[in-house]
Every structure is written in C-alpha cells, then in structure tokens.
C-alpha cells in the first residue's frame, strides 16, 4: 500500500485537526499535545488530503468530516468519536472514492471522485484501460449524510454532451472525474469543477468524439447540482492534460470595470479566465480560435473555417519540432513567435513543448514563413 500526506491542517477555535495515516487527530497547535485520536480500522487510512469542519447546529454537534476509500466519516469534533447521527452510525457509503476534503457550503457537503482511495495504488490501471468508472459530482446533506444531488460528468442519454461520446459510452467509459479539488463562490452559490482526461489517458480509439465533460471547467449550482456553464479546454485529450488544480477566484479589471472572475490553470501552462457567473471568456485566446469538429475528429480554425485532422496536425507538430531542433533550439530554450492565432500557432507551441523549449508569442519573431522553413529543413520533400 501507499502512505503519504498532502494536507494542510485546519485550526478551529484553537484546535488543530488533521489526518495522519491511519488516524485522525486533534492537537493543541502551540504544543502538539494530542487532545483526541480516532483510530481507523485495521487496513484503512484516512484521507491524505485533509479533513473538513462543520460547526453543527441545535441538534447536531460540530463535526470533523473526511473520506477513506469509498466512505465518508463524521466524527464528533469535541470527542473524536463517531457521530451516529451522520449516515449509518457515522459512515456514508460512496459510489466512488474521493481523496479531497469535502467542501462545505451552507448545510451541504460537495464531493468529487477519484479512481483510487487512500492506501490504494496512486497510479492505477486507468492509465491504459477504460473501466466503467462513475465520474460524478455529488452533494450530501451535512446533517444526515443523505445524497441531495448528483451530476454525471460522463453524460447519460438526453443530457448535454451525450453526443460527444459513442452511443452508451457511459456504461463502459471512464475518466472525466474531479480529482484535483473544487472551488466555491459562496455568495453566488456556484461550485467550480475542474476535470481530468477521459480514460484511457493515451488512447482514444474507443471514445471517438470530444468527450464532455473531460478536461473541462464546469460551473454547477451548489444547491441543486444544475449545470450553469462549462468550457472544455482540451477536446478528445490523448496527452493526459487533466486540469490539475482547483481554479482561483479573483476580481480583475476589464475595460475599466471590476469583474469577478474564475481562472483555471492547466498542464499546458495556459491560464483561462472567465466571468464567474456567465462563463464568458474575459480575453480571446488560443482555445477560442480553434475548436474540435462535432465528431471530435478534426480541428476547425474559427473565422477561416480551415480544417485539419488530428493526424495531420500531429504530423505537422512532429516535422516542426524536428525543424526547430535542427536550427539549434535546445531543451530550456525560448522560441519567439509572430504567428496569427489559430492552427499554425497551436502547431508551433506544441512543437516547442515537444522539444522542451518555451514558446513566447511576441510582436516580432518566428512567423508562418519561418515555420515553413523549419518544416522544410526537417523534411525537404
């Protein structure tokens, strides 16, 4: 089994709470003195990404809530004992494991999903096979532990995005889950869900299409689970470009006005910034000038309508990468570019990533002609 910790302890009313391998503990933060300990059953571990605190109400004591594999556990925050009022004697069964600390909104617990639980293999068979995982977002009543809503991240018939997969793909497909955590706009009651690649990570032959809601930022009504808006940042991913971090909520100035925004970082090194409420992009960018066709088989350049298959784009990236390397560009180097936003720029940026160089889009640099020269240098025919 695998034991590691990726947590930030929480401190409430002068008490520190945290998981520690097969235990959850309450400590004096000044001294480290243990106030109470909850020992997990043999062979089990507490979440390695933290615990949550609920303040309680007239009928329920304050609780420490955390996950362990396919269950969620509620402890009395004062005593460390299982709270029998939560779920079934302090436990709620989950359809799928979740490593993160549950996000608390009002009297709701918001959870994502993972394809492994604490103590299970961190890198599992999902990397090379699809396995019918459930990929869903859920909301639970923090008092009773009962599920209040569920949102399918691999759509069912009649749901938005169903047509971006082969028919009935939800029965066998995997991935598209939220493993990296959630962000919450408490004032608006919106939870922002970044998702991972559809499975298997590096093969898409049995999942033809754009594969919503994989590689997407999805905004849900935190009260009901209703989808408000979404943006898919990578279509039909074949390179494991999960959204690896919860988005950041911030306020920016746009055209002289303050705008509440949500900013999503990516493995590609690109930052996508949207209006929190409407999902409208605040700045045009690379992803907004090229998109997958409805079948997910090609890329279409917006405006010109220019179309290129994924295979042809991959061939162009490969040739350009060899051409740049042939011009002496080395890993860690920088390539400045003056290329119209669209397919050519996408190819150039991916070629730079292929050889480990940084692509810098400037007002003077490698243009389309320079790209063609580099390609001819790699493959004169």
N, C-alpha and C positions, 0 to 999 in steps of 0.2 A: 504494500500500500504506500501511499504518498502522503507525507505530512509536511505542510508548510503554512505560513501565515502571511496574509496580505491585508492586514487590518489597520484601522485607526480606532483606538479605544474611544468610547464615549464617556463623558462625565456629566452626571445629572445630580443636582442637589448635593454636590460634594462627594459623590460616589462614582468610582470608575468601573465600567462594565466592559468585559471583553471575552471572546472565546480564546481557548488555549489548548489546542489539540483535542483531546477527548474530554475537555472540561469547559464550563463557562464559569467565570469568577467575578466577584465584586470585591474591589480593593479600595483602601484608603490611598488616594492619589499622591499624598505627600510622603507616605512611608512605604507603600507597597504591602501593608498589612492586609491579609485576607479576611474579608468580612463574611463571605459565604462562598461555597463551591457547589456547583451542580456537576455531578459525575455522569458522563454519558454511559449507556450500556456497553458492555464489552464488545469491541469490534466496530464501534461507532465513533464518529468525530463530529464536533460542532463545526459550523461554517467557518472557513478560513478567511472570510471577508467581512466579518463583523456581526454585530447584533443591533437591534433597534429597541427603542424605549417608547412605551405608551404610558401616558400619565394616569390612566384609569378613570373611573367615574364613580358615581354614587354606589353602584352595585358591584363594581369590579376593582380589585387592587391594581396599582401600577404594575406593568409587565415588562419583562425583557423577552423579546421575540427573536428567534433565529431559525435557521434551516439546518437540516442534517440529512443529506441524501434526499429521498423522496418524502420528507416530512417537515413540518413546521412545528416548532415547540414554543410554548408560552410558559414562562416562569414568573412566580411572584417576585417582583423586584426587591421587596423588603427581606424575603427569607431565602430566595433561591430554590424554593420548592415548586414542583409542577403545579400549575393553576388548573384545577379540574373544570373550571368554567370555560376554558378555552378548548374548542374542539372536543375530542373524546379523551377525557382525563388529561388534558394538557397538550395533546398532539392533534395535528391536522394532516391527513394523508394528501400528498401532492401527486398529480399525474406524472410530473417530470421534476427532476432535481433542479434546484436553483442555489447557486453559491453566494449570491449577494445578500446583503442585509435587506429585509423587506422595507419598502418605502412607505411611510405612514402619512396619509392625507385625511384629515378630519378623523372619522372612525373607520377608515379603510386601510387595508394592507395591500400594497401593489407589488406584484412579483413578476419577474421574467422567468426564463427557463435556461437550463444547461443540459448538455448531453453527458455529464458525468457529475458525480457528487463528491463531497469530501471523502477522501480515502480511496476513491476510485482512480483509474488511470486518467491523468491530466490530458494526455494526447491519446484519444481512443480510436476505435475503428471507423469513426465518422469521417476520417480523412480520406478514405479510399472506398467507401461504400455508403449507399443510402439505406436507411434502416427504419423508415416509418416513424420517426420521432414526431412529437405532437406540436412543437413550435407554437406557443400561445402566450398571451399576456392575460393575467388574471387579477381580479380584485376580490379581497376577502373582508368580511366583517371582522374588525379587530376585537370586538367583544366576544363573539360566538365562534369565530373561525369558519363560518359558512361562506361558500363562494357566492359573490354578488354579481360578478360578470366575467365573461371570457371573450377574448378577441383572437381569432385564428390568424396567425401570421403566414400560414400556407392556406390560401382561401378554399372554401367549400363551394359547391355549385351555387350559382346565383350571387356570390359575394364578389366585391371588387377585386380584380386581379386573377380570378379563376382562369380566365382565358390566356394568361401568360405562362401557363404550365400545360403539359399534355393532359388529356382528359383523366379525371380521377387521380391526379398525381398525389393529392393529399393522403391517399391511402398507403403510399409507399415512399413518398419523398421525405427528405429530412433537411435539417438546417433552418435558416431564416429566424433563428431564435435570438433572444436578447440575453447575452451573457455578460456584457460589459457594464451593465447598470443603467439606471433610469435618472432622468432629471424632471423636476416638478415645478411648475408655475403655480404656486399655492393660491395666489389671488385670482387667477383665471380658472383654476381647476383643470389644468392641462398637464398630462404626463407625456414626456417625450421619450420615444423608444428607439434606440439605435439597434440595428440587427446585423446578423452575420451572414456569411455566404450560404447559398443553398448547397446541399451535400449531393455527391461527394465534392470536396473542395476544388479538385483539379481536373474534373471530367464532367462535361455537360451533355453527353450524347443521349442520356436517358431523361433529360429535363429540358428539352428544347423550349425556348421562349425566354422572356425577360425575367421570369421567376420572382414576381412580387410575393411577399414583401421582404425578400432577401436584400441585403446591402442598402437598406432604406432607413430614413428617419421618419418615424410615424408619430403623429400627434393624436392622442386619444383624450376623450373626455374622462377625467379621472373618476367621476361619479358613476358613469354608465359603461365605459369601455367603447363608446361610439367613436369611429374614426372621424377626425376633423380634417386632416390633410396628410399628405405624405410626399416625400421625394425619394425616388430610387437613385442613389448616387453611383452605383455600378450595375449595369444591366448584364444578366447572364454571366456572372463572375466565374472565371476559371483560374484566378490567381490568389484566392484566399484573402481578398481585400475587405474583410469584415470592418464594420465601424467599431473601432477598438476602445472607445471611451464614451462615457455619457456626455451629451452636449452641454455647452456652457450657456447660461442665461445672462444676458448683458443688455445694456442700453447704449445705442450708438446714435450719432448724428448723421442724418441722411437728408440732403437737400435743405439743410438748415433746421430740420425738425428732429426732435428726440424720438427714437423708435425703439421699443422693446423687442429685442432680437434673440434668436437662439442660434448658436454657432456650433457646427459639428466638425470635429477634426477627423482625419482619415489616415489610413496607412499610406496613401499616395502623397501625403504631405500637402494636400489641398484643404482649405478651410471653406466650408459652405455656410453662408449666413442668410437666415430667413426671418421674416416678420413672425413673431411668436403666434399671433392669432390667426393670420390668414395663410401663412406658409409661403407668401410671395418672396422670391429672392430679392435681396437688397442690392446686389450687384450682379450684372451679367457676367458669366464666366464660361469656362471651357465646357462644362457639362450641359450648359443651356444652348450651345450652338451645335451639338451633335447628339443624336439620340438613337436608341435601338428601334428597328422597324417593329411592327406589331408582332411578328413571329419571333423576334429576337435573333434573327439570322444575319443581320447586317447592321451597319451604322449609316444613318442618314444625316447629312450636313444640313442644318436648318438654314433657310433662306435660299440657298442654291438648289437644294434637293439632291445634291450629289450623294451617291450611294456606293458603299464599298463593303464587301463581305468581310466577316471576321477573319477568314483565312487570308484574304488579300491584305488586310490591314496588318496581320501578324507577319506576313512576308515582307511588307514594306518596313516594318519596325526592325526586322532582322537585318535586312540589307542596310538600312541607315545606321544601325548600331555598328555593323562591321565597317561601314564607311567612316564613321566618326573615329573608331578605334584606329583605322588606317591613317587618319590625319594626326595621330599622336594624342588623342584625348584619352586620359587615363582615369582609373577609379579615383574619386575625390576631386576631379577637375570640374570646371564650370564651362557651360556652353551657353553663350548669349544668343538670343533668337529674335528675329523680326519677321514673324510669320502670322498671317491672318488667323484669327481664332476659328478653329474647325478641325477637319480631319487631318490636315497636314501638321498642325501644331500638336494634335494628340499623338500622331506617329512620332514626331520629333522628341516629345517629352518621354514617351515610353522607351524610345531608343536610348536616351540618356540614362534612364533608370536601368536599362539592360546592362550597360557597361559601368554602372556605378558612378556616373557623373551627375552633377547638378544642372538642371535646365533653368536658365534665367531669361524670362521674357522681357526684353527691353525695347527701346526705340531705335536701336542700332545693333545689328548682329546677323546671325545666320538667317537668310531669307529662303524663300521657296527655291530659288535658283541654287543657293548653296546646298540645300537638301538634295536637290537632283544631282549636283556634282558629287556629293558624298556617296549617293547611291550608285552612280556610275563608277565611282572609284572602287566600290566593293564588288560590283557585278557589271563589267563593261557591256555585256550583251543585253 
